[in-house]
Amino acid sequence: MDKLLNEFRKDLVSGDWVLFSTGRTKRPNGKKEEESAAYKSKEGCPFEDPVKSGQEIVWGYPNEKDWRVMVIKNKYPAVKQGICGPGWKNGPFNIFDATGIHDVIIFKEHDFYFADFTKEQATEVIKVYKKRCQEIASSGGCIDYVMIFHNSGRRAGASIYHPHSQIISTPILPPDVSRSFYGSLKFYQEHKKRVYDLIIEWEKEQKKRIIYENDNFIAFCPFVSKLPYEVRIFSKESHAHFERMPDELDSDLADVLLISLKKIRKVLDDPPYNFFIHTAPVETFSGKIHEFYSWHIEILPKLSISAGFELGTGIDINVVDPDRAAEELRNANV
């Protein structure tokens, strides 16, 4: 029988606390809820033929005619392109116009999810992510941050079944990114060492939570995992900006992301999940290249719902020991 874990752990970067209480429940059920035929249908899918459905095309990869990955404008953007103006105050509150770029990155096959990709197909997606991130980051205007994220499954927020990712820029530094960014800066100033380098070194010494690695990347369940079966992917040679990652590393990143998603699908019976890329702010932010920071990917299976304690305290409850989660994922043959 697994030893019950009942303790608070403090994240080394953000300072967030996570409560581990593995006696609260049995293993979470990650299986996707049955999705309706209408939700899954190709008929009426706006991403099946983006030109026919009137999408605003940015560009296709490798080209617009024979595309395998396509970038389009989001028809219902969370931010909107516009004139970049200064912030202002309303009473004691700071306000900025929600200007920015919000695109959708769609994949060709309607029923072919990320974990179904070949390594070559996943590498193409990484190249598209990088190129569009570079374009947005260098486009000028009120852009402090560019976020790439992927929702898989309706419970994870994918309102359209057809597989797709999204990329969005913001004129502010988002709170979670800000904690990660400034927490890394503070650690670097105090210890003259990148905090994520220290974390990776410790995980490699521990050998408990690593689920997969190749020559250039490592995937592990963090010691302070906020959610069950959370996985983070880091470059072994730290880079601050994802979009500046050397092209020769694209294939290795695709490999570790793909294997991680396949392992999660096998162990958790194809759960809904989110993944996103935490990168440094655009280089114009504070006028520096942020070499104290390490960009990384976070994969979060959607297995639980935040309730009163989590919402009232800001402390997540994780019911699965990350050591155990990592062991299951590491041993999953994919």
N, C-alpha and C positions, 0 to 999 in steps of 0.2 A: 504494500500500500504506500502511495506517495506521502511524504511528510507534508503536513499542512503548513502553509506559509501564511503568517499573520503579522505583517509589519508595514510601517510607513517607510518609503524610500524617496529621497530627494534627488531630483534631476540635477546633474552636475552643471548643466548649461543654463537652463531656464529658471532653475530654482523651484519648479513646480513639485508638489508632493503627489505621490501615488500610493494608495492604500491597497496592499495585496492581502486578500482574504479568500484563500483557496478552498476553505471549508464551506463557503456559502452555496455552492452549486456543483452539479456534475458538469462534465465537459460541455461547453456551449454547443448548440446546434447551429452549424453554419450553413445548412442547406438552404438554397434559395426557396423563397415562397413561390408557389405555382404562379407563373405569369400568364395573363390572359392571352388568348389567341389573337385578339385585336392588337394588343401591345406588341406581340412578336411578329405580326404579319408584315410581309414586304409591301403589300398593297397599301398605298397611301404613305409609305415611308418617305419622308423628305430627303433622306440621305441616299436612297437607292439610286436615283438619277438626279443629282443636285442641280444640273442645268435645267432639266425639264421642270423641276419643282420650284424654279425661280430663285435659287440660292445665289448670293453674291460671292463669286469665286475670287479668291486671292491668288492662288496658284495650285497646280497639281504636281505630284511627284510620280514618275520622273518627268511627266509633262501633262498638260491638261487633257489631251485626247486619250492617252493610254494610262491614266492615273491609277496608282495603287493606294496612294495616300493623297488626300486633298485638304487644303486649308480654305475655309469659307468664313464669311462674316456671320456672327451669331445674330439671328433674327430678333432675338429678345435679350439684348446685351444688358449685363449688370452695370456696365459703365458705357458711356457714349462719347464718341469723338466730338471734340469741340474746341473752342478757344481756351487756351490755358490761362486762367486768371489767378490772382493771389487769393489766399485764404482770407476769411473774415470771421468776425465774432457775432454771435447772437446772444446777448447777455453774457454769461460767463463761458459759453460754449464755443469751441473752435470748429469751423466749417470749411470744407473744400468742395468745389464742384466735382461731381463724380465723372470726370473725364478720363478717357483711356481707350484701350483697344480690347475687344473681346471676340476672339475667333474660336471656331470649332475645327478640330482636326479629325476628319472622318476616314475610316478604313473601307476598302472596296467591298469586302464580302459581308453580307448582311448577318450571317449566322456564324461568323468566324471571329472568335474572341481572342484577346491578347495571348492567353495561355495556349491557344491553338497555333500561334505563329511558328514559323521556322526561325532559326537564328538570323537568317538573311532578311526575312521580312521584318523582324524586330529591329534589326540594324537600320533598315530604311526609316522606320518610325523615329529612332533616335536622331538620325540625320535631319528629318523634318522638324522635330522638336528644336534642335539646335539652330537651324537656319531661321525659323520664324522667331525664335527668341532673340537672335542677333538683330533681326530686322526691326523688331519692336523696340528693343533696348536702345537702338541707335536712331530712332525716328524723331527724337526731340520731344519738346512739349513737357507736360507735367507727368513724367514717368519716374517714379522712385523704385518701383518693383514690378517684376514680371513673374507670374506664377503659371506653371503647367500642372494640370491635374487630370485625373482619369477616374470616372465613376463607372463601376461595373455592376449592373443589376438595379432594379427599381428601388429596392430598399437602401441602396447606396446613393440614390439621387439621380440615376440615369432616367430622365423623363422620356427619352427615345431609345428603343431597344437596339437599333443599329449601332455597332461598336464605334466609339468616338472618344476623343480627348478634347480638352479645352485649354486655351491659353488666354490670360487676362493681365492687363497692366493696371496699376493703381497709382494715384498721385500721393499716396501715403505709404508708410511702411506698416504692413499688417501687424497686429499685436503679437501673434505667435512667432512670426518672423523676427519682430523687434526683440523679443525676449531671447531668442536663439542668437541673434546677431550681437546684441550688446552683452549678453552673457559670455559669448566667445571672446569679445573684445576685452572685457574685464579680466577673464582668466589669463589671456595672453599678456596683458599689462602686468599682472601680478606674478606670473610664473614663467614668462618668456617662452611659452610653449603653446601650440594649438591644442585646445581642449579635446577636439575630436581625434587628434593623433594619439593622445593619452588614452582615450576610451578604446580605440582600436587596438593599441598595444596591450591593454589589460584584457580585452576579450580574447586576443590571440594567446595570451598566457593562460587564461582560465580554460579555454577550449571547451566550454560548456554550452555556449549560446550561438556559436557559428553554425549556420545551416548550409552554407555553400560559399566557395571562393574560387577565383581563378587568378591568373597572374597579376591582374591590375585592380580587381574589385573584391569586396568582401560583403557578405550578407549575414546578419545576425539578429536575434531577438534581444532588444536592449535590456540591460539589467533593470532599468526603470521603465518597463513597457507600460504605457498608459492603458492599452487594450490587449485582450487575449490574442496571441499569435501575431502581434505586431512585428514587422520586419523592417530593418533599415539597411540601406545599401550605401557603402562609401567607397570612394577611390582610395587605394592604398597609398597613392602619392597625392596628397591633398591639393585640391584646386578650389579657389573661392567661387568662381563663376562657371556654372554648368555650360553656358553657351561658348565658353572659351576652351572647353575640353579638347585636347588634341584629337584630330579625326581618327588616328590609328587606334584610339581606345573605344570607338563607337561599338565595334563588334563585341568586345569583352563586356561592355556595359549591357548590351542587348542580351548576352548570354546569361549574366547573373540575374537580371530582371526577369527574364523568361523562365529560368529554372525556379526562381523563388515563387513566381505566380503558379507554376505547375505544381509545386510542392504544396502550396496553400490549397489549391483546388483539390488535390488528392486527399490530403489529410482532413479537410473540413467539408468535403462533399460539395464542392463548387459554390462557395459562399459569395454573397455580394461583398464588394470591397471598394475602397478608394486608394489610389496612390497619388502622390504629388511630389514635385521636385522643389526642395528648399535650396535656393541658391542665394548668393549675396545680392544686395541691391545693385541697381545699374551703376556703372562706374562713375557717373556724374554725382551720385549721392555722396555728399561730404567731400567730393573731389578726390577720392582715393581708390586704389585697387585694394580690396579688403582681404589681404593674404592671411589674416588671422582666422579666417572663416573657412569651413569646408562644406561645399555643396553636397547634398545627399538626397536619396529617395526614401520616402516613408510609405510603407504599404500597411493599410489598416483594414483587416477583415471586419465586416459589419456583423458582429455577433451579439451585441448587447445594446441596451437603450439607457441613456443617462436618466436618472431619477432624482428624487428629492435630495439625497445626500450630495450627489455629484453637483447638481445645479446650485445647491445652497452653500456649498463650501468651496467649489472649484477644485476639489480633489477627486480624481478618478478612482474607481474601485476595479481592480483587475482580479478576476477569480481563477486565473491560470498562472502558475509559476512559469516565468519565461525559460527557466532551465528545461522544464518538461516540454513546453511548446517547441523549443529549439530541437530537442531530441527527436520528437515526432516528425518535424519537418526535415531534419537532417537525414533521417532514416527512410524517408519516403522515396521510393524509386520512381523516377519520371523519365 
